[in-house]
Amino acid sequence: MKLKIIIASTRPGRVGETIGKWFTKIAKKNKSFAVEVIDLADVNLPLLDEPNLPFLQKYTKVHTKEWSEMINDADAFVFVTPEYNYGYPASLKNAIDYLHHEWGYKPMSFVSYGGIAAGTRSVQQLKQVLTPLNMMPISEAVAIPFFTEYMNDKKVFIGNERFEKAAVTMVEKLSIWSQHMKALREEIKSRQ
């Protein structure tokens, strides 16, 4: 099964990349998944520029077709996201809105970071956007409050034991959900 870790922030000076690297090391220890990191800064999608509704999957742009392929073959997702003004980054909303069916019937979770709320308000908003796409949010997640306290002098995120335990548990639960959701996707496909 394939776990795709999506780094949501694209802004200069972001810490999502270093938090994503920390989480990726933990995720790769779970042998249920082949782990791939997708950094939205590297994907560099323009503001949604497709003339057709994503539901139709009539993509006209090369970048959309490539994005569709990246997302379509995933079995589960982890979104590494900050909280900006009580919400999630516009770069993530844009990336989500490019597609529709590719997201469906796959479990997801979050590694969120921020101040006192640890990015949890961002996560709550994302759940409202992603569940209508038939994605399944699991309850296990990693929420990192005051993330700057866990950065070393080289600006590398150093997670503590509590964060690591939460990450291990989350990946284990994603593995279980992924197996069941994959069977569901296959059943739905056979009925079409």
BELWOKA-V746822 format. One record per backbone hydrogen bond with DSSP energy under -1.0 kcal/mol. NH is the residue of the N-H (numbers start at 0). CO is the residue of the C=O. If there is no record, write none. Layout:
NH&CO ; NH&CO
//
This chain:
2&33 ; 3&75 ; 4&35 ; 5&77 ; 6&37 ; 7&79 ; 13&10 ; 18&14 ; 19&15 ; 20&16 ; 21&17 ; 22&18 ; 23&19 ; 24&20 ; 25&21 ; 26&22 ; 27&23 ; 28&25 ; 29&26 ; 32&29 ; 33&0 ; 35&2 ; 37&4 ; 39&6 ; 41&38 ; 42&38 ; 43&39 ; 55&52 ; 56&53 ; 64&60 ; 65&61 ; 66&62 ; 67&63 ; 68&64 ; 69&65 ; 70&66 ; 71&67 ; 72&68 ; 73&70 ; 74&1 ; 75&1 ; 76&106 ; 77&3 ; 78&108 ; 79&5 ; 80&110 ; 83&86 ; 86&83 ; 92&88 ; 93&89 ; 94&90 ; 95&91 ; 96&92 ; 97&93 ; 98&95 ; 102&99 ; 103&100 ; 104&133 ; 107&135 ; 108&76 ; 110&78 ; 111&141 ; 112&80 ; 113&143 ; 117&114 ; 119&116 ; 122&118 ; 123&119 ; 124&120 ; 125&121 ; 126&122 ; 127&123 ; 128&124 ; 129&125 ; 130&126 ; 132&129 ; 133&130 ; 134&129 ; 135&105 ; 137&107 ; 141&109 ; 143&111 ; 145&114 ; 146&113 ; 148&145 ; 149&146 ; 150&147 ; 151&155 ; 154&151 ; 157&149 ; 163&159 ; 164&160 ; 165&161 ; 166&162 ; 167&163 ; 168&164 ; 169&165 ; 170&166 ; 171&167 ; 172&168 ; 173&169 ; 174&170 ; 175&171 ; 176&172 ; 177&173 ; 178&174 ; 179&175 ; 180&176 ; 181&177 ; 182&178 ; 183&179 ; 184&180 ; 185&181 ; 186&182 ; 187&183 ; 188&184 ; 189&185
//
